[in-house]
Amino acid sequence: MKDSLPIKGQESQQARRDALCARFLSEFGPAGGDPQFAISVPLRICPLGAHSDHQGGVVTGFAIDRSIDLVESVSKVAKAEVVSLVFDQRSSVDYTHTFEKIPGDWGNYLRGTIASWRVSGRELTRGLQAVIDGRMPIGGLSSSAAVSIAYLKALAHAQEVEVSPSELVQLVSQIENGYLGLHNGILDQSVILHSQRDVLTVIDCKTNRVTATSIGSTETPWEFLVVHSGLSRQLTATPFNQRVAECRDAARELLKHSSMTVSDHPRLGDISRDVYERYEGQLADPLRKRARHFFTEAQRVQAGIAAWAAGDVARFGRLITESGNSSIVNYESGSPALVALYEILAEQPGVYGTRFCGGGFQGCSLALIDPRKRESVLAALHERYTARHPELADSYSIHICQSADAGIVEVLS
C-alpha cells in the first residue's frame, strides 16, 4: 500500500508534444516524415446536470487543464494508422474496407470516426498516421469524446476541409450513439468545444443552445480536485444504457397518465414539472426515482447557474454535493469505491462540493475545494480511502485541476 499521496502533476503542452513527436518518429520512421499537425483537446467535468443530457435537460460543465494530445502526418495511402501511448498499441483502418465494432477494443473510436465520416457523406481521399496520448486515467472525464474530436479534427486536416463545432457535436454523437451503441447526449463534446476558463458552460440539450455564465465577484478561492478511483470500465459495459432506458420508460408513463401523445423516443425533458408532480406517485420504482433525479437536478442546475453568477462558490458547491447524493439515491449510479470517495470528500472541511464524474459507475469523482485547505483534504482522503479500499491503494490517483479554455490547438509545421 502506498504511504505517500498519489498526486499526479501536469506536464507542459510543449513537453507533451515533444514526447509525441519523438514517439511518432520511432513508430513511423523517416518515411512518415515529421508530424504536420498537432492538437490538444481538453477533458471536461460536469458539476451540475448529471444524467440529464440524454433526456433533453439543461446541463453544465467546465473544460479542465488536462487533455488528449495527438500529432499527425498526412499519407497518400487510403487508411488511418494510429498508435496509442495509453494502450501501447497500433490500430489501422483501411478506408476501402467495411469494419465491425470489436468489443472492448480501443480502436473502435478510430473505426467509429471513419464510419461517422462516411455516414455524413464526406469524402475520404487521404490517409493519416498519428500518435495519441492522454495522461489522465480513463473514466468519467469525457476521454471518449475528446479522443473522437481529436480523430475528427485530424481526419478533417488530412482531407483539407473545415468542420464546424456544431458539425463536430453531431459527428461525435454519431460515433458514440450510432457506432458504439452508447445512449448518451451531447454534454461531453459541447463542453469541450465551447468552454472558457472560469466560465460555466450551460447547454440546453433540447435545443442544443449553448450559453456561458461568468462567475460573479468573489474573494472565495477555489480549484477542482479530480480523484480517480483506480477502476475504469467502458460505459457500454455498465448499467448506463439501462438507466437511460428507465428514464425513457418514466417519461412514457408520465405522458400516458397525463393523456399526452407518446413519441417513439420519449424524454423527461419534454414533460413539464407540473405534470411530473401531478403523476409522480403513480410511477413504480425504479422509474419514480429516475424521474425524481431528473426534475430535482433541473432545479439544482438553475440554482447553480444563479449561484455561479453571484460568485457564491459555497452555495454552488452545496448544490454539487446534493446532486451527488441524488445520483446515489435516485439514479442509483456509483460503485463502492466511488461512493466511498463521495462520502469521504463530502465530510471534509475545505470541500465546497463533490459528486461523481461522467456516467458515475466507475472512474472519477470531482470536488470543488478551498486551495488553502488542500493539504488537510488530501491527507484525510488518502488515509480514509486506502483504509476502506486497500486493494486500490496502488492504482487510485489524485489530480489538482484548473478550469480551462476550449483550447483545441492546431499547429501546422
Secondary structure, DSSP 8 states (H G I E B T S, - for coil): ---S--B-----HHHHHHHHHHHHHHHHHHHH-S--EEEEEEEEE-SS-TT-GGGT-EEEEEEEEEEEEEEEEEESSSEEEEEETTTTEEEEEETTS-----TT-TTHHHHHHHHHHHHTT-----EEEEEEEE-S-SSSS-HHHHHHHHHHHHHHHHHT----HHHHHHHHHIIIIIIS-----SHHHHHHHH-BTTEEEEEETTTTEEEEEE--S-----EEEEEE-S----GGGTTHHHHHHHHHHHHHHHHHHTT----SS--GGGS-HHHHHHHGGG--TTHHHHHHHHHHHHHHHHHHHHHHHTT-HHHHHHHHHHHHHHHHHTS----HHHHHHHHHHHTSTTEEEEEE-TTSSSSEEEEEE-GGGHHHHHHHHHHHHHHH-GGGTTT-EEEEE-EE------EE-
